[in-house]
Structures are given as structure tokens and as C-alpha cells.
Amino acid sequence: MEAINVSDVRWLPVNGARHAMRKEQHQRELGTEVVALCGEVITLIRPSETDWFWDSCPECWSVAKIINSAPTFARTLHRL
């Protein structure tokens, strides 16, 4: 059986950087304010294609690495 790592983090380019949030926050309606992993309050928007070229927020990146390396059953899918 091969395990596939599934991220609990979603990224969104907003306010000049790609910010990360928990996937549950990302599933809310556009226009909703959420707190990014760095602590910045961001508004969920539909970014343009070029917004994805922005750099990742370094604080979000650090926290996302910790979240994604934490061993949990919820983050792993198994193929038969």
C-alpha cells in the first residue's frame, strides 16, 4: 500500500504574498475574513493568474512546514 501525503494547508495570494491557512478556512465563501497562519487577517478572494507568482509569506511557510510534517491519520490517504 502506498501512502499519499495530503496537505492540511491551503495557499492564497492576497495582500502581496501567498498566505497559508487551514483547509477548513479556505472552504468558506469569498469575501470572508480569515486569519492566515502568520496571524495576518486576510479576505478570501479569487486571485488573478499572475498573483500566484508572488513570494510565499515566510511566516506562513514556517508554520505550514510544521503542520504538514505532523503525523496524523487525517493527512494520509491510502491506495489499494
Distance bins in CASP14 RR format, pairs under 12 A and 6 or more apart:
PFRMAT RR
TARGET T0000
AUTHOR 0000-0000-0000
RMODE 2
METHOD distances of the structure
MODEL  1
1 76 0 0 0 0 0 1 0 0 0 0 0
1 77 0 0 0 0 0 1 0 0 0 0 0
1 78 1 0 1 0 0 0 0 0 0 0 0
1 79 1 0 0 1 0 0 0 0 0 0 0
1 80 1 0 0 1 0 0 0 0 0 0 0
2 76 0 0 0 0 0 1 0 0 0 0 0
2 77 0 0 0 0 1 0 0 0 0 0 0
2 78 1 0 0 1 0 0 0 0 0 0 0
2 79 1 0 1 0 0 0 0 0 0 0 0
2 80 0 0 0 0 1 0 0 0 0 0 0
3 71 0 0 0 0 0 1 0 0 0 0 0
3 73 0 0 0 0 0 1 0 0 0 0 0
3 75 0 0 0 0 1 0 0 0 0 0 0
3 76 1 0 1 0 0 0 0 0 0 0 0
3 77 1 0 0 1 0 0 0 0 0 0 0
3 78 1 0 1 0 0 0 0 0 0 0 0
3 79 0 0 0 0 1 0 0 0 0 0 0
3 80 0 0 0 0 0 1 0 0 0 0 0
4 75 0 0 0 0 1 0 0 0 0 0 0
4 76 1 0 0 1 0 0 0 0 0 0 0
4 77 1 0 1 0 0 0 0 0 0 0 0
4 78 1 0 0 1 0 0 0 0 0 0 0
4 79 1 0 0 1 0 0 0 0 0 0 0
5 67 0 0 0 0 0 1 0 0 0 0 0
5 68 1 0 0 1 0 0 0 0 0 0 0
5 69 0 0 0 0 1 0 0 0 0 0 0
5 70 0 0 0 0 0 1 0 0 0 0 0
5 71 0 0 0 0 0 1 0 0 0 0 0
5 72 0 0 0 0 0 1 0 0 0 0 0
5 74 0 0 0 0 0 1 0 0 0 0 0
5 75 1 0 0 1 0 0 0 0 0 0 0
5 76 1 0 0 1 0 0 0 0 0 0 0
5 77 0 0 0 0 1 0 0 0 0 0 0
5 78 0 0 0 0 0 1 0 0 0 0 0
6 23 0 0 0 0 1 0 0 0 0 0 0
6 67 0 0 0 0 0 1 0 0 0 0 0
6 68 0 0 0 0 1 0 0 0 0 0 0
6 72 0 0 0 0 1 0 0 0 0 0 0
6 73 0 0 0 0 0 1 0 0 0 0 0
6 74 0 0 0 0 1 0 0 0 0 0 0
6 75 1 0 1 0 0 0 0 0 0 0 0
6 76 1 0 0 1 0 0 0 0 0 0 0
6 77 1 0 1 0 0 0 0 0 0 0 0
6 78 0 0 0 0 0 1 0 0 0 0 0
7 20 0 0 0 0 1 0 0 0 0 0 0
7 21 0 0 0 0 0 1 0 0 0 0 0
7 22 0 0 0 0 0 1 0 0 0 0 0
7 23 1 0 0 1 0 0 0 0 0 0 0
7 26 0 0 0 0 0 1 0 0 0 0 0
7 64 1 0 0 1 0 0 0 0 0 0 0
7 65 0 0 0 0 0 1 0 0 0 0 0
7 67 0 0 0 0 1 0 0 0 0 0 0
7 68 1 0 1 0 0 0 0 0 0 0 0
7 69 0 0 0 0 0 1 0 0 0 0 0
7 70 0 0 0 0 0 1 0 0 0 0 0
7 72 0 0 0 0 0 1 0 0 0 0 0
7 74 0 0 0 0 0 1 0 0 0 0 0
7 75 1 0 0 1 0 0 0 0 0 0 0
7 76 0 0 0 0 0 1 0 0 0 0 0
7 77 0 0 0 0 0 1 0 0 0 0 0
8 20 0 0 0 0 1 0 0 0 0 0 0
8 21 0 0 0 0 0 1 0 0 0 0 0
8 22 1 0 0 1 0 0 0 0 0 0 0
8 23 1 0 1 0 0 0 0 0 0 0 0
8 24 0 0 0 0 1 0 0 0 0 0 0
8 25 0 0 0 0 0 1 0 0 0 0 0
8 26 0 0 0 0 0 1 0 0 0 0 0
8 37 0 0 0 0 0 1 0 0 0 0 0
8 63 0 0 0 0 0 1 0 0 0 0 0
8 64 0 0 0 0 1 0 0 0 0 0 0
8 65 0 0 0 0 0 1 0 0 0 0 0
8 66 0 0 0 0 0 1 0 0 0 0 0
8 67 1 0 1 0 0 0 0 0 0 0 0
8 68 1 0 0 1 0 0 0 0 0 0 0
8 69 0 0 0 0 0 1 0 0 0 0 0
8 70 0 0 0 0 1 0 0 0 0 0 0
8 71 0 0 0 0 0 1 0 0 0 0 0
8 72 1 0 0 1 0 0 0 0 0 0 0
8 73 0 0 0 0 0 1 0 0 0 0 0
8 74 1 0 0 1 0 0 0 0 0 0 0
8 75 1 0 1 0 0 0 0 0 0 0 0
8 76 0 0 0 0 0 1 0 0 0 0 0
9 18 0 0 0 0 0 1 0 0 0 0 0
9 19 0 0 0 0 0 1 0 0 0 0 0
9 20 1 0 1 0 0 0 0 0 0 0 0
9 21 1 0 0 1 0 0 0 0 0 0 0
9 22 1 0 0 1 0 0 0 0 0 0 0
9 23 1 0 0 1 0 0 0 0 0 0 0
9 24 0 0 0 0 0 1 0 0 0 0 0
9 25 0 0 0 0 1 0 0 0 0 0 0
9 26 0 0 0 0 1 0 0 0 0 0 0
9 36 0 0 0 0 0 1 0 0 0 0 0
9 37 1 0 0 1 0 0 0 0 0 0 0
9 38 0 0 0 0 0 1 0 0 0 0 0
9 56 0 0 0 0 0 1 0 0 0 0 0
9 57 0 0 0 0 0 1 0 0 0 0 0
9 60 0 0 0 0 1 0 0 0 0 0 0
9 61 0 0 0 0 1 0 0 0 0 0 0
9 62 0 0 0 0 0 1 0 0 0 0 0
9 63 0 0 0 0 1 0 0 0 0 0 0
9 64 1 0 1 0 0 0 0 0 0 0 0
9 65 0 0 0 0 1 0 0 0 0 0 0
9 66 0 0 0 0 1 0 0 0 0 0 0
9 67 1 0 1 0 0 0 0 0 0 0 0
9 68 1 0 0 1 0 0 0 0 0 0 0
9 69 0 0 0 0 0 1 0 0 0 0 0
9 70 0 0 0 0 0 1 0 0 0 0 0
9 75 0 0 0 0 1 0 0 0 0 0 0
10 18 0 0 0 0 0 1 0 0 0 0 0
10 19 0 0 0 0 1 0 0 0 0 0 0
10 20 1 0 0 1 0 0 0 0 0 0 0
10 21 1 0 1 0 0 0 0 0 0 0 0
10 22 1 0 0 1 0 0 0 0 0 0 0
10 23 1 0 1 0 0 0 0 0 0 0 0
10 24 0 0 0 0 1 0 0 0 0 0 0
10 25 1 0 0 1 0 0 0 0 0 0 0
10 26 1 1 0 0 0 0 0 0 0 0 0
10 27 0 0 0 0 1 0 0 0 0 0 0
10 28 0 0 0 0 0 1 0 0 0 0 0
10 34 0 0 0 0 0 1 0 0 0 0 0
10 36 0 0 0 0 0 1 0 0 0 0 0
10 37 0 0 0 0 0 1 0 0 0 0 0
10 42 0 0 0 0 0 1 0 0 0 0 0
10 44 0 0 0 0 0 1 0 0 0 0 0
10 60 0 0 0 0 0 1 0 0 0 0 0
10 64 0 0 0 0 1 0 0 0 0 0 0
10 67 0 0 0 0 0 1 0 0 0 0 0
10 68 0 0 0 0 0 1 0 0 0 0 0
11 17 0 0 0 0 1 0 0 0 0 0 0
11 18 1 0 1 0 0 0 0 0 0 0 0
11 19 1 0 0 1 0 0 0 0 0 0 0
11 20 1 0 1 0 0 0 0 0 0 0 0
11 21 0 0 0 0 1 0 0 0 0 0 0
11 22 0 0 0 0 0 1 0 0 0 0 0
11 23 0 0 0 0 0 1 0 0 0 0 0
11 25 0 0 0 0 0 1 0 0 0 0 0
11 26 0 0 0 0 1 0 0 0 0 0 0
11 36 0 0 0 0 1 0 0 0 0 0 0
11 37 0 0 0 0 1 0 0 0 0 0 0
11 42 0 0 0 0 0 1 0 0 0 0 0
11 47 0 0 0 0 1 0 0 0 0 0 0
11 51 0 0 0 0 0 1 0 0 0 0 0
11 52 0 0 0 0 1 0 0 0 0 0 0
11 54 0 0 0 0 0 1 0 0 0 0 0
11 55 0 0 0 0 0 1 0 0 0 0 0
11 56 1 0 0 1 0 0 0 0 0 0 0
11 57 0 0 0 0 1 0 0 0 0 0 0
11 60 1 0 0 1 0 0 0 0 0 0 0
11 61 0 0 0 0 1 0 0 0 0 0 0
11 64 0 0 0 0 1 0 0 0 0 0 0
11 68 0 0 0 0 0 1 0 0 0 0 0
12 18 1 0 0 1 0 0 0 0 0 0 0
12 19 1 0 1 0 0 0 0 0 0 0 0
12 20 1 0 0 1 0 0 0 0 0 0 0
12 21 1 0 0 1 0 0 0 0 0 0 0
12 22 0 0 0 0 0 1 0 0 0 0 0
12 23 0 0 0 0 0 1 0 0 0 0 0
12 25 0 0 0 0 1 0 0 0 0 0 0
12 26 1 0 0 1 0 0 0 0 0 0 0
12 27 0 0 0 0 0 1 0 0 0 0 0
12 28 0 0 0 0 0 1 0 0 0 0 0
12 30 0 0 0 0 0 1 0 0 0 0 0
12 31 0 0 0 0 0 1 0 0 0 0 0
12 32 0 0 0 0 0 1 0 0 0 0 0
12 34 0 0 0 0 1 0 0 0 0 0 0
12 36 0 0 0 0 1 0 0 0 0 0 0
12 37 0 0 0 0 0 1 0 0 0 0 0
12 40 0 0 0 0 0 1 0 0 0 0 0
12 42 1 0 0 1 0 0 0 0 0 0 0
12 43 0 0 0 0 1 0 0 0 0 0 0
12 44 1 0 0 1 0 0 0 0 0 0 0
12 45 1 0 0 1 0 0 0 0 0 0 0
12 46 0 0 0 0 1 0 0 0 0 0 0
12 47 1 0 0 1 0 0 0 0 0 0 0
12 51 0 0 0 0 1 0 0 0 0 0 0
12 52 0 0 0 0 1 0 0 0 0 0 0
12 54 0 0 0 0 0 1 0 0 0 0 0
12 56 0 0 0 0 0 1 0 0 0 0 0
12 57 0 0 0 0 0 1 0 0 0 0 0
12 60 0 0 0 0 1 0 0 0 0 0 0
13 19 1 0 0 1 0 0 0 0 0 0 0
13 20 0 0 0 0 0 1 0 0 0 0 0
13 36 0 0 0 0 0 1 0 0 0 0 0
13 42 0 0 0 0 1 0 0 0 0 0 0
13 44 0 0 0 0 0 1 0 0 0 0 0
13 45 0 0 0 0 1 0 0 0 0 0 0
13 46 0 0 0 0 0 1 0 0 0 0 0
13 47 1 0 1 0 0 0 0 0 0 0 0
13 48 0 0 0 0 1 0 0 0 0 0 0
13 49 0 0 0 0 1 0 0 0 0 0 0
13 50 0 0 0 0 1 0 0 0 0 0 0
13 51 1 1 0 0 0 0 0 0 0 0 0
13 52 1 0 1 0 0 0 0 0 0 0 0
13 53 0 0 0 0 1 0 0 0 0 0 0
13 54 1 0 1 0 0 0 0 0 0 0 0
13 55 0 0 0 0 1 0 0 0 0 0 0
13 56 0 0 0 0 1 0 0 0 0 0 0
13 57 0 0 0 0 1 0 0 0 0 0 0
13 60 0 0 0 0 0 1 0 0 0 0 0
14 20 0 0 0 0 0 1 0 0 0 0 0
14 21 0 0 0 0 0 1 0 0 0 0 0
14 26 0 0 0 0 0 1 0 0 0 0 0
14 30 0 0 0 0 0 1 0 0 0 0 0
14 31 0 0 0 0 0 1 0 0 0 0 0
14 32 0 0 0 0 0 1 0 0 0 0 0
14 33 0 0 0 0 0 1 0 0 0 0 0
14 34 0 0 0 0 0 1 0 0 0 0 0
14 36 0 0 0 0 1 0 0 0 0 0 0
14 38 0 0 0 0 0 1 0 0 0 0 0
14 40 0 0 0 0 1 0 0 0 0 0 0
14 41 0 0 0 0 0 1 0 0 0 0 0
14 42 1 0 1 0 0 0 0 0 0 0 0
14 43 1 0 0 1 0 0 0 0 0 0 0
14 44 0 0 0 0 1 0 0 0 0 0 0
14 45 1 0 1 0 0 0 0 0 0 0 0
14 46 0 0 0 0 0 1 0 0 0 0 0
14 47 1 0 0 1 0 0 0 0 0 0 0
14 48 0 0 0 0 0 1 0 0 0 0 0
14 51 1 0 0 1 0 0 0 0 0 0 0
14 52 0 0 0 0 0 1 0 0 0 0 0
14 54 0 0 0 0 1 0 0 0 0 0 0
14 56 0 0 0 0 0 1 0 0 0 0 0
14 57 0 0 0 0 1 0 0 0 0 0 0
14 60 0 0 0 0 0 1 0 0 0 0 0
15 33 0 0 0 0 0 1 0 0 0 0 0
15 36 0 0 0 0 1 0 0 0 0 0 0
15 38 0 0 0 0 0 1 0 0 0 0 0
15 39 0 0 0 0 0 1 0 0 0 0 0
15 40 1 0 0 1 0 0 0 0 0 0 0
15 41 0 0 0 0 1 0 0 0 0 0 0
15 42 1 0 0 1 0 0 0 0 0 0 0
15 43 0 0 0 0 1 0 0 0 0 0 0
15 44 0 0 0 0 0 1 0 0 0 0 0
15 45 0 0 0 0 1 0 0 0 0 0 0
15 47 0 0 0 0 0 1 0 0 0 0 0
15 51 0 0 0 0 0 1 0 0 0 0 0
15 54 0 0 0 0 1 0 0 0 0 0 0
15 55 0 0 0 0 0 1 0 0 0 0 0
15 57 0 0 0 0 1 0 0 0 0 0 0
15 60 0 0 0 0 0 1 0 0 0 0 0
16 36 0 0 0 0 0 1 0 0 0 0 0
16 40 0 0 0 0 0 1 0 0 0 0 0
16 42 0 0 0 0 0 1 0 0 0 0 0
16 45 0 0 0 0 0 1 0 0 0 0 0
16 47 0 0 0 0 0 1 0 0 0 0 0
16 48 0 0 0 0 0 1 0 0 0 0 0
16 50 0 0 0 0 0 1 0 0 0 0 0
16 51 1 0 0 1 0 0 0 0 0 0 0
16 52 0 0 0 0 0 1 0 0 0 0 0
16 53 0 0 0 0 0 1 0 0 0 0 0
16 54 1 0 1 0 0 0 0 0 0 0 0
16 55 0 0 0 0 1 0 0 0 0 0 0
16 56 0 0 0 0 0 1 0 0 0 0 0
16 57 0 0 0 0 1 0 0 0 0 0 0
17 36 0 0 0 0 1 0 0 0 0 0 0
17 37 0 0 0 0 0 1 0 0 0 0 0
17 38 0 0 0 0 1 0 0 0 0 0 0
17 40 0 0 0 0 1 0 0 0 0 0 0
17 42 0 0 0 0 1 0 0 0 0 0 0
17 47 0 0 0 0 0 1 0 0 0 0 0
17 51 0 0 0 0 1 0 0 0 0 0 0
17 52 0 0 0 0 0 1 0 0 0 0 0
17 53 0 0 0 0 0 1 0 0 0 0 0
17 54 1 0 1 0 0 0 0 0 0 0 0
17 55 1 0 1 0 0 0 0 0 0 0 0
17 56 1 0 0 1 0 0 0 0 0 0 0
17 57 1 0 1 0 0 0 0 0 0 0 0
17 58 0 0 0 0 1 0 0 0 0 0 0
17 59 0 0 0 0 1 0 0 0 0 0 0
17 60 1 0 0 1 0 0 0 0 0 0 0
17 61 0 0 0 0 1 0 0 0 0 0 0
18 36 0 0 0 0 1 0 0 0 0 0 0
18 37 0 0 0 0 0 1 0 0 0 0 0
18 38 0 0 0 0 0 1 0 0 0 0 0
18 40 0 0 0 0 0 1 0 0 0 0 0
18 42 0 0 0 0 0 1 0 0 0 0 0
18 47 0 0 0 0 1 0 0 0 0 0 0
18 51 0 0 0 0 1 0 0 0 0 0 0
18 52 1 0 0 1 0 0 0 0 0 0 0
18 53 0 0 0 0 1 0 0 0 0 0 0
18 54 1 0 1 0 0 0 0 0 0 0 0
18 55 1 0 0 1 0 0 0 0 0 0 0
18 56 1 0 1 0 0 0 0 0 0 0 0
18 57 1 0 0 1 0 0 0 0 0 0 0
18 58 0 0 0 0 0 1 0 0 0 0 0
18 59 0 0 0 0 0 1 0 0 0 0 0
18 60 1 0 0 1 0 0 0 0 0 0 0
18 61 0 0 0 0 1 0 0 0 0 0 0
18 64 0 0 0 0 0 1 0 0 0 0 0
19 25 0 0 0 0 0 1 0 0 0 0 0
19 26 0 0 0 0 0 1 0 0 0 0 0
19 34 0 0 0 0 1 0 0 0 0 0 0
19 35 0 0 0 0 1 0 0 0 0 0 0
19 36 1 1 0 0 0 0 0 0 0 0 0
19 37 1 0 0 1 0 0 0 0 0 0 0
19 38 1 0 0 1 0 0 0 0 0 0 0
19 39 0 0 0 0 1 0 0 0 0 0 0
19 40 1 0 0 1 0 0 0 0 0 0 0
19 41 0 0 0 0 0 1 0 0 0 0 0
19 42 1 0 1 0 0 0 0 0 0 0 0
19 43 0 0 0 0 0 1 0 0 0 0 0
19 44 0 0 0 0 0 1 0 0 0 0 0
19 45 0 0 0 0 0 1 0 0 0 0 0
19 47 0 0 0 0 0 1 0 0 0 0 0
19 51 0 0 0 0 0 1 0 0 0 0 0
19 54 0 0 0 0 1 0 0 0 0 0 0
19 55 0 0 0 0 0 1 0 0 0 0 0
19 56 0 0 0 0 1 0 0 0 0 0 0
19 57 1 0 1 0 0 0 0 0 0 0 0
19 58 0 0 0 0 0 1 0 0 0 0 0
19 59 0 0 0 0 1 0 0 0 0 0 0
19 60 1 0 1 0 0 0 0 0 0 0 0
19 61 0 0 0 0 1 0 0 0 0 0 0
19 63 0 0 0 0 0 1 0 0 0 0 0
19 64 0 0 0 0 1 0 0 0 0 0 0
20 26 0 0 0 0 1 0 0 0 0 0 0
20 34 0 0 0 0 0 1 0 0 0 0 0
20 35 0 0 0 0 0 1 0 0 0 0 0
20 36 1 0 0 1 0 0 0 0 0 0 0
20 37 1 0 1 0 0 0 0 0 0 0 0
20 38 1 0 0 1 0 0 0 0 0 0 0
20 39 0 0 0 0 0 1 0 0 0 0 0
20 40 0 0 0 0 0 1 0 0 0 0 0
20 42 0 0 0 0 1 0 0 0 0 0 0
20 56 1 0 0 1 0 0 0 0 0 0 0
20 57 1 0 0 1 0 0 0 0 0 0 0
20 58 0 0 0 0 0 1 0 0 0 0 0
20 59 0 0 0 0 1 0 0 0 0 0 0
20 60 1 1 0 0 0 0 0 0 0 0 0
20 61 1 0 0 1 0 0 0 0 0 0 0
20 62 0 0 0 0 1 0 0 0 0 0 0
20 63 1 0 0 1 0 0 0 0 0 0 0
20 64 1 0 1 0 0 0 0 0 0 0 0
20 65 0 0 0 0 1 0 0 0 0 0 0
20 66 0 0 0 0 0 1 0 0 0 0 0
20 67 0 0 0 0 1 0 0 0 0 0 0
20 68 0 0 0 0 1 0 0 0 0 0 0
21 27 0 0 0 0 1 0 0 0 0 0 0
21 28 0 0 0 0 1 0 0 0 0 0 0
21 32 0 0 0 0 0 1 0 0 0 0 0
21 33 0 0 0 0 0 1 0 0 0 0 0
21 34 1 0 1 0 0 0 0 0 0 0 0
21 35 1 0 0 1 0 0 0 0 0 0 0
21 36 1 0 1 0 0 0 0 0 0 0 0
21 37 1 0 0 1 0 0 0 0 0 0 0
21 38 0 0 0 0 1 0 0 0 0 0 0
21 39 0 0 0 0 1 0 0 0 0 0 0
21 40 0 0 0 0 0 1 0 0 0 0 0
21 41 0 0 0 0 0 1 0 0 0 0 0
21 42 1 0 0 1 0 0 0 0 0 0 0
21 43 0 0 0 0 0 1 0 0 0 0 0
21 44 0 0 0 0 1 0 0 0 0 0 0
21 57 0 0 0 0 0 1 0 0 0 0 0
21 60 0 0 0 0 1 0 0 0 0 0 0
21 63 0 0 0 0 0 1 0 0 0 0 0
21 64 0 0 0 0 1 0 0 0 0 0 0
21 67 0 0 0 0 0 1 0 0 0 0 0
22 28 0 0 0 0 0 1 0 0 0 0 0
22 34 0 0 0 0 1 0 0 0 0 0 0
22 35 0 0 0 0 1 0 0 0 0 0 0
22 36 0 0 0 0 1 0 0 0 0 0 0
22 37 1 0 0 1 0 0 0 0 0 0 0
22 60 0 0 0 0 0 1 0 0 0 0 0
22 63 0 0 0 0 0 1 0 0 0 0 0
22 64 0 0 0 0 1 0 0 0 0 0 0
22 67 1 0 0 1 0 0 0 0 0 0 0
22 68 0 0 0 0 0 1 0 0 0 0 0
22 74 0 0 0 0 0 1 0 0 0 0 0
22 75 0 0 0 0 0 1 0 0 0 0 0
23 34 0 0 0 0 0 1 0 0 0 0 0
23 37 0 0 0 0 0 1 0 0 0 0 0
23 64 0 0 0 0 0 1 0 0 0 0 0
23 67 0 0 0 0 0 1 0 0 0 0 0
23 68 0 0 0 0 0 1 0 0 0 0 0
23 74 0 0 0 0 0 1 0 0 0 0 0
23 75 0 0 0 0 0 1 0 0 0 0 0
24 32 0 0 0 0 0 1 0 0 0 0 0
24 34 0 0 0 0 1 0 0 0 0 0 0
24 74 0 0 0 0 0 1 0 0 0 0 0
25 32 0 0 0 0 1 0 0 0 0 0 0
25 33 0 0 0 0 1 0 0 0 0 0 0
25 34 1 0 1 0 0 0 0 0 0 0 0
25 35 1 0 0 1 0 0 0 0 0 0 0
25 36 0 0 0 0 1 0 0 0 0 0 0
25 37 0 0 0 0 1 0 0 0 0 0 0
25 39 0 0 0 0 0 1 0 0 0 0 0
25 41 0 0 0 0 0 1 0 0 0 0 0
25 42 0 0 0 0 1 0 0 0 0 0 0
25 43 0 0 0 0 0 1 0 0 0 0 0
25 44 0 0 0 0 1 0 0 0 0 0 0
26 32 0 0 0 0 1 0 0 0 0 0 0
26 34 1 0 0 1 0 0 0 0 0 0 0
26 36 0 0 0 0 0 1 0 0 0 0 0
26 37 0 0 0 0 0 1 0 0 0 0 0
26 42 0 0 0 0 0 1 0 0 0 0 0
26 44 1 0 0 1 0 0 0 0 0 0 0
26 45 0 0 0 0 0 1 0 0 0 0 0
27 34 0 0 0 0 0 1 0 0 0 0 0
27 44 0 0 0 0 1 0 0 0 0 0 0
28 34 1 0 0 1 0 0 0 0 0 0 0
28 35 0 0 0 0 0 1 0 0 0 0 0
28 42 0 0 0 0 0 1 0 0 0 0 0
28 43 0 0 0 0 0 1 0 0 0 0 0
28 44 1 0 0 1 0 0 0 0 0 0 0
28 45 0 0 0 0 0 1 0 0 0 0 0
29 43 0 0 0 0 0 1 0 0 0 0 0
29 44 1 0 0 1 0 0 0 0 0 0 0
29 45 0 0 0 0 0 1 0 0 0 0 0
29 46 0 0 0 0 0 1 0 0 0 0 0
30 42 0 0 0 0 0 1 0 0 0 0 0
30 43 0 0 0 0 1 0 0 0 0 0 0
30 44 1 0 1 0 0 0 0 0 0 0 0
30 45 1 0 0 1 0 0 0 0 0 0 0
30 46 1 0 0 1 0 0 0 0 0 0 0
30 47 0 0 0 0 0 1 0 0 0 0 0
31 41 0 0 0 0 0 1 0 0 0 0 0
31 42 0 0 0 0 1 0 0 0 0 0 0
31 43 1 0 1 0 0 0 0 0 0 0 0
31 44 1 0 1 0 0 0 0 0 0 0 0
31 45 1 0 0 1 0 0 0 0 0 0 0
31 46 0 0 0 0 1 0 0 0 0 0 0
32 41 0 0 0 0 0 1 0 0 0 0 0
32 42 0 0 0 0 1 0 0 0 0 0 0
32 43 1 0 0 1 0 0 0 0 0 0 0
32 44 1 0 1 0 0 0 0 0 0 0 0
32 45 0 0 0 0 1 0 0 0 0 0 0
33 39 0 0 0 0 0 1 0 0 0 0 0
33 40 0 0 0 0 0 1 0 0 0 0 0
33 41 1 0 1 0 0 0 0 0 0 0 0
33 42 1 0 0 1 0 0 0 0 0 0 0
33 43 1 0 1 0 0 0 0 0 0 0 0
33 44 1 0 0 1 0 0 0 0 0 0 0
33 45 0 0 0 0 0 1 0 0 0 0 0
34 40 0 0 0 0 1 0 0 0 0 0 0
34 41 1 0 0 1 0 0 0 0 0 0 0
34 42 1 0 0 1 0 0 0 0 0 0 0
34 43 0 0 0 0 1 0 0 0 0 0 0
34 44 1 0 0 1 0 0 0 0 0 0 0
34 45 0 0 0 0 0 1 0 0 0 0 0
35 41 1 0 1 0 0 0 0 0 0 0 0
35 42 1 0 0 1 0 0 0 0 0 0 0
35 43 0 0 0 0 0 1 0 0 0 0 0
35 44 0 0 0 0 0 1 0 0 0 0 0
35 59 0 0 0 0 0 1 0 0 0 0 0
35 60 0 0 0 0 0 1 0 0 0 0 0
35 63 0 0 0 0 0 1 0 0 0 0 0
36 42 1 0 1 0 0 0 0 0 0 0 0
36 43 0 0 0 0 0 1 0 0 0 0 0
36 44 0 0 0 0 0 1 0 0 0 0 0
36 56 0 0 0 0 0 1 0 0 0 0 0
36 57 1 0 0 1 0 0 0 0 0 0 0
36 58 0 0 0 0 0 1 0 0 0 0 0
36 59 0 0 0 0 1 0 0 0 0 0 0
36 60 1 0 1 0 0 0 0 0 0 0 0
36 61 0 0 0 0 0 1 0 0 0 0 0
36 63 0 0 0 0 1 0 0 0 0 0 0
36 64 0 0 0 0 0 1 0 0 0 0 0
37 56 0 0 0 0 0 1 0 0 0 0 0
37 57 0 0 0 0 1 0 0 0 0 0 0
37 58 0 0 0 0 0 1 0 0 0 0 0
37 59 1 0 0 1 0 0 0 0 0 0 0
37 60 1 0 1 0 0 0 0 0 0 0 0
37 61 0 0 0 0 1 0 0 0 0 0 0
37 62 0 0 0 0 1 0 0 0 0 0 0
37 63 1 0 1 0 0 0 0 0 0 0 0
37 64 1 0 0 1 0 0 0 0 0 0 0
37 65 0 0 0 0 0 1 0 0 0 0 0
37 66 0 0 0 0 1 0 0 0 0 0 0
37 67 1 0 0 1 0 0 0 0 0 0 0
37 68 0 0 0 0 0 1 0 0 0 0 0
38 56 0 0 0 0 0 1 0 0 0 0 0
38 57 1 0 1 0 0 0 0 0 0 0 0
38 58 0 0 0 0 1 0 0 0 0 0 0
38 59 1 1 0 0 0 0 0 0 0 0 0
38 60 1 0 1 0 0 0 0 0 0 0 0
38 61 0 0 0 0 1 0 0 0 0 0 0
38 62 0 0 0 0 1 0 0 0 0 0 0
38 63 1 0 0 1 0 0 0 0 0 0 0
38 64 0 0 0 0 1 0 0 0 0 0 0
39 57 0 0 0 0 1 0 0 0 0 0 0
39 59 1 0 0 1 0 0 0 0 0 0 0
39 60 0 0 0 0 1 0 0 0 0 0 0
39 63 0 0 0 0 1 0 0 0 0 0 0
40 57 1 0 0 1 0 0 0 0 0 0 0
40 58 0 0 0 0 0 1 0 0 0 0 0
40 59 0 0 0 0 1 0 0 0 0 0 0
40 60 0 0 0 0 1 0 0 0 0 0 0
40 63 0 0 0 0 0 1 0 0 0 0 0
42 57 0 0 0 0 1 0 0 0 0 0 0
42 60 0 0 0 0 1 0 0 0 0 0 0
45 51 0 0 0 0 1 0 0 0 0 0 0
46 52 0 0 0 0 0 1 0 0 0 0 0
47 53 0 0 0 0 0 1 0 0 0 0 0
47 54 0 0 0 0 1 0 0 0 0 0 0
48 54 0 0 0 0 0 1 0 0 0 0 0
54 60 0 0 0 0 0 1 0 0 0 0 0
55 61 0 0 0 0 1 0 0 0 0 0 0
56 62 0 0 0 0 1 0 0 0 0 0 0
56 63 0 0 0 0 0 1 0 0 0 0 0
56 64 0 0 0 0 1 0 0 0 0 0 0
56 65 0 0 0 0 0 1 0 0 0 0 0
57 63 0 0 0 0 1 0 0 0 0 0 0
57 64 0 0 0 0 1 0 0 0 0 0 0
58 64 0 0 0 0 0 1 0 0 0 0 0
58 65 0 0 0 0 0 1 0 0 0 0 0
59 65 0 0 0 0 0 1 0 0 0 0 0
59 66 0 0 0 0 0 1 0 0 0 0 0
60 66 0 0 0 0 0 1 0 0 0 0 0
60 67 0 0 0 0 0 1 0 0 0 0 0
60 68 0 0 0 0 0 1 0 0 0 0 0
61 67 0 0 0 0 0 1 0 0 0 0 0
61 68 0 0 0 0 0 1 0 0 0 0 0
62 68 0 0 0 0 0 1 0 0 0 0 0
62 69 0 0 0 0 0 1 0 0 0 0 0
63 69 0 0 0 0 0 1 0 0 0 0 0
63 70 0 0 0 0 0 1 0 0 0 0 0
64 70 0 0 0 0 0 1 0 0 0 0 0
67 74 0 0 0 0 0 1 0 0 0 0 0
67 75 0 0 0 0 1 0 0 0 0 0 0
68 74 0 0 0 0 0 1 0 0 0 0 0
68 75 1 0 0 1 0 0 0 0 0 0 0
68 76 0 0 0 0 0 1 0 0 0 0 0
69 75 0 0 0 0 1 0 0 0 0 0 0
70 76 0 0 0 0 0 1 0 0 0 0 0
END
